[in-house]
Amino acid sequence: MVGALCPAKPLHPNKTIKYFRLQMYNKIRENDPLTVRDKKTGLKSWVAMLAVLSLIGTVGCLSSTGTPQGEPALQQETATTSGVPVMIEGFKFTPATITVPKGTAVVWTNKDSATHTTSALDGTWDSENLGRGDTFTFTFSEAGTFDYQCDIHPRMKGTVVVQ
């Protein structure tokens, strides 16, 4: 009598073992609740569940002010994006030199995948580490020429001239 897992004709001994393993794997897979899904809603429900969990995790990490808990006040300053833009991309500041009137804010935005800083050589400001997409804003209240660099990559240099 031919059983449910036996082939109708005999197979080569090496192929028989592979055949039985494949049949057992398929039987187990058919009855596995994680692989049996409703084709219309299965994937959508997994995606929806992940989205809800991500949203809950993000909201839970924010304080009542909307800033990440435990972050220094510098983070609130770096969130400001209005001002004269300077892009950090291709391991350089663009534009490398800018001239602004006194009281103007300059916003550095890191577009590189590498982490960078913007730090005045005279210590006037230091952005700390800026990851991809992070910004740092500094308002220049005094006239002068301010040279700056990336502390991680010192060959990256720039100048802000305040009039």
Residue frames as a rotation matrix with the C-alpha (Angstrom) as fourth column:
MET 1
0.579 0.815 0.000 0.00
0.815 -0.579 0.000 0.00
0.000 0.000 -1.000 0.00
VAL 2
-0.370 -0.681 0.632 1.31
0.665 -0.669 -0.332 3.42
0.648 0.297 0.701 -0.95
GLY 3
-0.030 0.302 -0.953 1.20
0.926 -0.350 -0.141 5.89
-0.376 -0.887 -0.269 1.94
ALA 4
0.886 0.457 -0.083 0.56
0.412 -0.856 -0.311 9.63
-0.213 0.242 -0.947 1.71
LEU 5
0.575 -0.732 -0.366 4.26
-0.547 -0.677 0.493 10.39
-0.608 -0.084 -0.789 1.82
CYS 6
-0.182 -0.655 0.734 5.48
0.201 0.706 0.679 7.56
-0.963 0.271 0.003 -0.42
PRO 7
-0.389 0.014 -0.921 6.02
-0.822 -0.458 0.340 8.13
-0.417 0.889 0.189 -4.12
ALA 8
0.680 0.731 -0.052 4.12
-0.650 0.569 -0.504 5.92
-0.339 0.377 0.862 -6.60
LYS 9
0.816 -0.475 -0.330 7.35
0.137 0.713 -0.688 4.48
0.561 0.516 0.647 -8.01
PRO 10
0.661 -0.604 -0.446 10.53
0.653 0.169 0.738 3.77
-0.370 -0.779 0.506 -6.08
LEU 11
0.896 -0.440 0.067 13.22
-0.371 -0.822 -0.433 6.47
0.246 0.362 -0.899 -6.15
HIS 12
0.101 -0.953 -0.284 16.95
0.165 0.298 -0.940 6.17
0.981 0.048 0.188 -5.97
PRO 13
0.244 0.029 -0.969 17.98
0.924 0.297 0.241 5.77
0.295 -0.955 0.045 -2.26
ASN 14
-0.751 -0.572 -0.331 19.65
0.643 -0.746 -0.170 9.22
-0.150 -0.341 0.928 -2.12
LYS 15
-0.764 0.534 0.363 16.62
-0.167 -0.707 0.688 10.89
0.624 0.464 0.629 -3.72
THR 16
0.054 0.829 -0.556 14.22
0.540 0.444 0.715 9.09
0.840 -0.339 -0.424 -1.36
ILE 17
-0.230 -0.204 -0.952 15.65
0.959 -0.214 -0.186 10.82
-0.166 -0.955 0.245 1.71
LYS 18
-0.981 -0.145 -0.126 15.49
0.118 -0.973 0.198 14.22
-0.152 0.180 0.972 0.03
TYR 19
-0.515 0.857 0.037 11.92
0.023 -0.030 0.999 13.46
0.857 0.515 -0.004 -1.14
PHE 20
0.137 0.582 -0.802 10.75
0.839 0.362 0.406 12.58
0.526 -0.728 -0.439 2.38
ARG 21
-0.545 -0.399 -0.738 12.45
0.748 -0.628 -0.213 15.63
-0.378 -0.668 0.640 3.89
LEU 22
-0.971 0.208 0.120 10.77
-0.097 -0.797 0.596 17.89
0.220 0.566 0.794 1.34
GLN 23
-0.207 0.953 -0.219 7.39
0.246 0.268 0.931 16.29
0.947 0.138 -0.290 1.95
MET 24
0.035 0.176 -0.984 7.74
0.990 0.128 0.058 16.65
0.137 -0.976 -0.170 5.72
TYR 25
-0.841 -0.391 -0.375 8.83
0.435 -0.900 -0.037 20.26
-0.323 -0.194 0.926 5.38
ASN 26
-0.782 0.592 0.196 5.80
-0.151 -0.485 0.861 21.03
0.604 0.644 0.469 3.19
LYS 27
0.044 0.814 -0.579 3.43
0.598 0.443 0.668 19.33
0.800 -0.375 -0.467 5.64
ILE 28
-0.226 -0.203 -0.953 4.85
0.943 -0.290 -0.162 21.26
-0.243 -0.935 0.256 8.58
ARG 29
-0.972 -0.218 -0.092 4.73
0.183 -0.940 0.289 24.52
-0.149 0.264 0.953 6.62
GLU 30
-0.489 0.862 0.135 1.09
0.157 -0.066 0.985 23.98
0.858 0.503 -0.103 5.64
ASN 31
0.375 0.678 -0.632 0.08
0.707 0.232 0.668 23.71
0.600 -0.697 -0.393 9.31
ASP 32
-0.559 -0.653 -0.511 2.33
0.829 -0.458 -0.321 26.51
-0.024 -0.603 0.797 10.61
PRO 33
0.460 0.846 -0.269 0.10
0.832 -0.517 -0.202 29.43
-0.310 -0.131 -0.942 11.73
LEU 34
0.072 -0.494 -0.866 2.84
0.054 -0.865 0.498 31.95
-0.996 -0.082 -0.035 10.87
THR 35
-0.898 -0.435 -0.065 2.91
-0.049 -0.048 0.998 30.92
-0.437 0.899 0.022 7.22
VAL 36
-0.411 0.841 0.351 -0.83
0.892 0.291 0.347 30.47
0.190 0.455 -0.870 6.75
ARG 37
-0.733 0.130 -0.668 -2.22
0.151 -0.926 -0.346 33.97
-0.663 -0.354 0.659 6.17
ASP 38
0.484 0.863 0.146 -5.19
0.546 -0.168 -0.821 35.56
-0.684 0.476 -0.552 4.57
LYS 39
-0.229 -0.685 0.691 -3.76
0.968 -0.083 0.238 36.70
-0.106 0.724 0.682 1.24
LYS 40
0.310 0.422 0.852 -5.72
0.583 -0.792 0.180 39.97
0.751 0.441 -0.492 1.24
THR 41
0.821 0.166 0.546 -5.02
-0.245 -0.762 0.599 41.23
0.516 -0.626 -0.585 4.76
GLY 42
0.766 -0.504 -0.399 -2.05
0.643 0.623 0.446 39.26
0.024 -0.598 0.801 6.13
LEU 43
-0.249 -0.938 0.243 0.77
0.919 -0.308 -0.248 41.50
0.307 0.161 0.938 4.96
LYS 44
-0.073 0.294 0.953 -1.24
0.063 -0.952 0.299 44.68
0.995 0.082 0.051 5.45
SER 45
0.894 0.448 0.007 -1.99
0.014 -0.043 0.999 43.80
0.448 -0.893 -0.044 9.06
TRP 46
0.389 -0.836 -0.388 1.70
0.916 0.307 0.257 43.14
-0.095 -0.455 0.885 9.79
VAL 47
-0.449 -0.554 0.701 2.67
0.661 -0.734 -0.156 46.49
0.600 0.393 0.696 8.25
ALA 48
0.294 0.654 0.697 -0.07
-0.095 -0.705 0.702 48.30
0.951 -0.273 -0.145 10.18
MET 49
0.903 0.025 -0.428 1.02
0.399 0.320 0.860 46.69
0.159 -0.947 0.279 13.43
LEU 50
-0.039 -0.995 -0.097 4.66
0.999 -0.037 -0.019 47.72
0.016 -0.097 0.995 12.87
ALA 51
-0.336 -0.029 0.941 3.59
0.344 -0.934 0.094 51.28
0.877 0.355 0.324 12.05
VAL 52
0.698 0.655 0.289 1.55
-0.076 -0.333 0.940 51.55
0.712 -0.678 -0.183 15.26
LEU 53
0.714 -0.490 -0.500 4.41
0.694 0.402 0.597 50.16
-0.091 -0.773 0.627 17.36
SER 54
-0.326 -0.858 0.396 6.87
0.884 -0.425 -0.193 52.61
0.334 0.287 0.898 15.77
LEU 55
-0.027 0.412 0.911 4.53
0.042 -0.910 0.413 55.52
0.999 0.049 0.007 16.46
ILE 56
0.919 0.364 -0.148 4.05
0.128 0.078 0.989 54.46
0.372 -0.928 0.025 20.08
GLY 57
0.337 -0.881 -0.333 7.82
0.936 0.276 0.219 54.15
-0.101 -0.385 0.917 20.53
THR 58
-0.430 -0.496 0.754 8.43
0.634 -0.761 -0.139 57.60
0.643 0.418 0.642 19.04
VAL 59
0.325 0.640 0.696 5.76
-0.130 -0.699 0.703 59.34
0.937 -0.319 -0.144 21.13
GLY 60
0.894 0.038 -0.446 7.02
0.399 0.382 0.834 57.64
0.202 -0.923 0.326 24.29
CYS 61
0.006 -0.990 -0.143 10.51
0.999 0.011 -0.033 59.09
0.034 -0.143 0.989 23.79
LEU 62
-0.352 -0.098 0.931 9.33
0.340 -0.940 0.030 62.69
0.872 0.328 0.364 23.61
SER 63
-0.782 0.107 -0.614 8.82
0.568 -0.281 -0.773 64.99
-0.256 -0.954 0.159 26.55
SER 64
0.235 0.949 -0.210 5.90
0.767 -0.314 -0.560 67.41
-0.597 -0.030 -0.801 26.81
THR 65
0.161 -0.237 -0.958 7.94
-0.307 -0.935 0.180 70.03
-0.938 0.265 -0.223 24.91
GLY 66
0.960 0.261 -0.098 8.35
-0.179 0.309 -0.934 67.74
-0.213 0.915 0.344 21.91
THR 67
0.220 -0.947 -0.235 12.10
-0.866 -0.079 -0.494 67.31
0.449 0.312 -0.837 22.33
PRO 68
0.240 -0.171 -0.956 13.78
0.126 0.982 -0.144 64.00
0.963 -0.085 0.257 23.14
GLN 69
0.980 0.148 0.133 13.98
-0.119 -0.101 0.988 63.34
0.160 -0.984 -0.082 26.88
GLY 70
0.647 -0.760 -0.068 17.39
0.463 0.320 0.827 63.76
-0.606 -0.566 0.558 28.45
GLU 71
0.191 -0.587 0.786 18.78
0.914 -0.186 -0.361 65.83
0.358 0.788 0.502 25.58
PRO 72
-0.502 -0.447 -0.740 20.59
0.715 -0.696 -0.064 69.08
-0.487 -0.561 0.670 26.39
ALA 73
0.340 0.653 -0.677 19.14
0.206 -0.754 -0.624 72.51
-0.918 0.073 -0.391 25.61
LEU 74
-0.572 -0.643 -0.508 21.46
-0.403 -0.319 0.858 72.64
-0.714 0.696 -0.077 22.58
GLN 75
-0.747 0.348 0.567 19.08
0.606 0.708 0.364 70.24
-0.274 0.615 -0.739 20.80
GLN 76
0.331 0.914 -0.236 16.31
0.705 -0.405 -0.582 72.85
-0.628 0.026 -0.778 20.97
GLU 77
0.177 -0.348 -0.921 18.59
-0.392 -0.883 0.258 75.38
-0.903 0.315 -0.292 19.32
THR 78
-0.816 -0.576 0.040 19.62
-0.207 0.356 0.911 72.94
-0.539 0.736 -0.410 16.58
ALA 79
-0.305 0.782 0.543 15.97
0.778 0.534 -0.332 72.29
-0.549 0.321 -0.771 15.67
THR 80
0.393 0.421 -0.817 15.59
-0.048 -0.878 -0.476 75.86
-0.918 0.227 -0.325 14.37
THR 81
-0.085 -0.408 0.909 15.84
0.849 0.447 0.281 75.89
-0.521 0.796 0.308 10.59
SER 82
0.868 0.354 0.349 15.24
0.487 -0.743 -0.459 79.57
0.097 0.568 -0.817 9.70
GLY 83
0.471 -0.762 -0.445 18.37
-0.138 -0.561 0.816 81.48
-0.871 -0.323 -0.369 8.76
VAL 84
0.345 -0.476 -0.809 21.13
-0.938 -0.194 -0.286 81.58
-0.021 0.857 -0.514 6.18
PRO 85
0.947 0.124 0.297 21.76
-0.149 0.987 0.065 77.98
-0.285 -0.106 0.953 5.05
VAL 86
-0.104 -0.951 -0.291 25.15
-0.995 0.097 0.036 76.27
-0.006 0.293 -0.956 4.87
MET 87
0.876 0.415 -0.246 25.13
-0.442 0.895 -0.064 72.68
0.193 0.165 0.967 3.59
ILE 88
-0.138 -0.875 0.463 27.57
-0.806 0.371 0.461 70.03
-0.575 -0.310 -0.757 4.75
GLU 89
0.842 0.386 0.377 27.97
-0.097 0.795 -0.598 67.61
-0.531 0.467 0.707 1.87
GLY 90
0.813 -0.582 0.025 30.80
0.242 0.299 -0.923 65.94
0.529 0.757 0.384 0.03
PHE 91
0.329 -0.679 -0.657 33.04
0.935 0.136 0.328 66.54
-0.133 -0.722 0.679 3.06
LYS 92
-0.801 -0.526 0.287 32.90
0.541 -0.840 -0.029 70.32
0.256 0.132 0.958 2.61
PHE 93
-0.215 0.701 -0.680 30.86
0.520 -0.508 -0.687 73.34
-0.827 -0.501 -0.255 3.73
THR 94
-0.702 0.048 0.710 28.84
0.673 -0.278 0.685 74.94
0.230 0.959 0.163 0.92
PRO 95
0.687 -0.650 0.324 29.26
0.004 -0.442 -0.897 77.85
0.727 0.618 -0.301 0.60
ALA 96
0.081 -0.774 -0.628 32.66
0.868 0.365 -0.337 77.85
0.490 -0.518 0.701 2.27
THR 97
-0.875 -0.333 -0.351 32.48
0.461 -0.794 -0.396 81.59
-0.146 -0.508 0.849 3.01
ILE 98
0.115 0.927 0.357 29.36
0.865 -0.271 0.423 83.62
0.489 0.260 -0.833 3.74
THR 99
-0.942 -0.297 0.158 28.82
0.201 -0.874 -0.443 87.26
0.270 -0.386 0.882 4.67
VAL 100
0.010 0.977 -0.214 25.86
0.821 0.114 0.560 88.13
0.571 -0.181 -0.801 6.90
PRO 101
-0.042 0.035 0.998 24.65
-0.315 -0.949 0.020 91.18
0.948 -0.314 0.051 8.84
LYS 102
-0.938 -0.295 0.179 24.93
-0.231 0.150 -0.961 91.25
0.257 -0.944 -0.209 12.62
GLY 103
-0.399 0.810 0.430 22.00
-0.715 0.019 -0.699 89.41
-0.574 -0.586 0.572 14.31
THR 104
0.208 0.437 -0.875 21.66
-0.913 0.407 -0.013 86.84
0.351 0.802 0.483 11.53
ALA 105
0.353 -0.028 0.935 21.22
-0.490 0.846 0.210 83.14
-0.797 -0.532 0.285 12.22
VAL 106
-0.254 -0.453 -0.855 23.25
-0.934 0.345 0.095 80.65
0.252 0.822 -0.511 10.18
VAL 107
0.564 0.523 0.639 21.88
-0.627 0.775 -0.080 77.11
-0.536 -0.356 0.765 9.83
TRP 108
-0.549 -0.746 -0.377 24.25
-0.835 0.477 0.272 74.25
-0.023 0.465 -0.885 9.05
THR 109
0.615 0.748 0.250 22.60
-0.698 0.664 -0.268 71.08
-0.366 -0.010 0.930 7.69
ASN 110
-0.495 -0.803 0.331 24.50
-0.571 0.588 0.573 67.80
-0.655 0.095 -0.750 7.38
LYS 111
0.546 0.646 -0.533 23.60
-0.820 0.282 -0.498 66.11
-0.171 0.709 0.684 4.08
ASP 112
-0.318 -0.758 -0.570 26.48
-0.764 0.561 -0.319 63.60
0.562 0.334 -0.757 4.29
SER 113
0.628 0.448 -0.636 26.11
-0.041 0.836 0.548 60.08
0.777 -0.317 0.543 5.60
ALA 114
-0.266 -0.805 -0.531 29.16
0.691 0.225 -0.687 60.75
0.672 -0.549 0.496 7.79
THR 115
0.660 0.401 -0.636 28.93
0.747 -0.442 0.497 62.58
-0.081 -0.802 -0.591 11.12
HIS 116
-0.196 -0.691 0.696 30.33
0.607 -0.643 -0.467 66.13
0.770 0.331 0.546 11.14
THR 117
0.147 0.237 -0.960 30.58
0.870 -0.493 0.011 69.17
-0.471 -0.837 -0.278 13.44
THR 118
0.292 -0.200 0.935 30.73
0.454 -0.831 -0.320 72.89
0.842 0.518 -0.152 12.92
SER 119
0.587 -0.218 -0.780 33.06
0.781 -0.103 0.616 74.44
-0.215 -0.970 0.110 15.49
ALA 120
0.919 -0.268 0.289 34.48
-0.160 -0.924 -0.346 77.95
0.360 0.272 -0.893 15.62
LEU 121
0.185 -0.943 -0.278 38.26
0.513 0.334 -0.791 77.99
0.839 0.003 0.545 15.89
ASP 122
-0.595 -0.391 0.702 37.99
-0.297 -0.704 -0.645 80.68
0.747 -0.592 0.303 18.61
GLY 123
-0.888 0.239 -0.392 35.43
0.450 0.617 -0.645 78.62
0.088 -0.750 -0.656 20.60
THR 124
-0.780 0.625 0.032 32.46
-0.626 -0.778 -0.046 80.91
-0.004 -0.056 0.998 19.88
TRP 125
0.387 0.916 0.108 30.25
-0.903 0.400 -0.157 77.90
-0.187 -0.037 0.982 19.02
ASP 126
-0.857 -0.514 -0.022 30.44
-0.508 0.839 0.198 74.13
-0.083 0.180 -0.980 18.81
SER 127
-0.084 0.919 -0.386 27.65
-0.905 0.092 0.415 72.11
0.417 0.384 0.824 17.29
GLU 128
-0.111 -0.033 0.993 28.62
-0.524 0.851 -0.031 68.75
-0.845 -0.524 -0.112 18.79
ASN 129
-0.879 -0.267 0.394 28.11
0.123 0.672 0.730 65.79
-0.460 0.690 -0.558 16.41
LEU 130
-0.047 0.848 -0.528 25.64
-0.800 -0.349 -0.489 66.22
-0.599 0.399 0.695 13.55
GLY 131
-0.459 -0.008 0.888 24.32
0.302 0.939 0.164 63.05
-0.836 0.343 -0.429 11.92
ARG 132
-0.900 0.156 0.406 22.76
0.397 -0.089 0.914 62.90
0.179 0.984 0.018 8.46
GLY 133
-0.051 0.942 0.331 19.84
0.611 -0.233 0.757 65.36
0.790 0.240 -0.564 8.30
ASP 134
0.254 0.101 -0.962 20.72
0.933 -0.289 0.216 67.11
-0.256 -0.952 -0.168 11.59
THR 135
0.351 -0.110 0.930 20.92
0.414 -0.873 -0.259 70.90
0.840 0.476 -0.260 11.72
PHE 136
-0.095 -0.384 -0.919 22.68
0.962 -0.273 0.014 73.41
-0.256 -0.882 0.395 13.94
THR 137
0.512 0.338 0.790 21.79
0.543 -0.840 0.007 77.10
0.666 0.425 -0.613 14.21
PHE 138
-0.199 -0.564 -0.801 23.94
0.926 -0.376 0.035 79.89
-0.321 -0.735 0.597 15.60
THR 139
0.795 0.484 0.364 22.98
0.562 -0.815 -0.143 83.58
0.228 0.318 -0.920 15.71
PHE 140
-0.268 -0.960 0.085 25.86
0.909 -0.281 -0.307 86.02
0.318 -0.005 0.948 15.24
SER 141
0.737 0.593 -0.325 25.41
0.676 -0.665 0.317 89.00
-0.028 -0.453 -0.891 17.56
GLU 142
0.395 -0.691 -0.605 28.88
-0.021 -0.665 0.746 90.51
-0.918 -0.282 -0.278 17.06
ALA 143
0.904 -0.171 -0.393 30.67
-0.422 -0.199 -0.884 91.70
0.073 0.965 -0.252 13.94
GLY 144
0.058 -0.953 0.298 33.85
-0.728 0.164 0.666 89.94
-0.683 -0.256 -0.684 12.89
THR 145
0.135 -0.119 -0.984 35.33
-0.814 0.552 -0.178 87.12
0.565 0.825 -0.023 10.87
PHE 146
0.237 0.074 0.969 34.72
-0.782 0.606 0.146 83.66
-0.576 -0.792 0.201 12.28
ASP 147
-0.323 -0.410 -0.853 36.69
-0.793 0.609 0.007 80.72
0.516 0.679 -0.522 10.91
TYR 148
0.294 0.461 0.837 35.29
-0.811 0.583 -0.036 77.28
-0.505 -0.669 0.546 11.64
GLN 149
-0.585 -0.482 -0.653 35.97
-0.729 0.665 0.162 73.63
0.356 0.570 -0.740 10.89
CYS 150
0.701 0.616 -0.359 34.63
-0.403 0.758 0.513 70.12
0.588 -0.215 0.779 11.35
ASP 151
0.230 -0.636 0.737 36.39
-0.947 0.028 0.320 68.76
-0.224 -0.772 -0.595 14.45
ILE 152
0.577 0.026 0.816 36.08
-0.038 0.999 -0.005 65.21
-0.816 -0.028 0.578 13.09
HIS 153
0.380 -0.419 0.825 37.49
0.922 0.248 -0.298 66.15
-0.080 0.873 0.481 9.65
PRO 154
0.213 -0.307 -0.928 39.75
0.423 -0.827 0.371 69.22
-0.881 -0.472 -0.046 10.25
ARG 155
-0.812 -0.507 0.289 40.41
0.466 -0.265 0.844 69.69
-0.352 0.820 0.452 6.54
MET 156
-0.009 0.885 0.466 36.76
0.881 -0.214 0.422 70.83
0.473 0.414 -0.778 6.24
LYS 157
-0.661 -0.313 -0.681 36.91
0.621 -0.738 -0.264 74.59
-0.420 -0.598 0.683 6.80
GLY 158
0.138 0.718 0.683 34.60
0.858 -0.431 0.280 77.56
0.495 0.547 -0.675 6.41
THR 159
-0.888 -0.401 -0.224 34.30
0.459 -0.801 -0.385 81.26
-0.025 -0.444 0.895 7.26
VAL 160
0.334 0.939 0.076 31.42
0.925 -0.343 0.162 83.47
0.178 0.016 -0.984 8.40
VAL 161
-0.834 -0.501 0.231 31.96
0.471 -0.865 -0.174 87.22
0.287 -0.036 0.957 7.94
VAL 162
0.194 0.896 -0.399 29.59
0.981 -0.188 0.053 89.25
-0.027 -0.402 -0.915 10.11
GLN 163
-0.614 -0.384 0.689 29.19
0.519 -0.855 -0.014 92.96
0.595 0.349 0.725 9.27
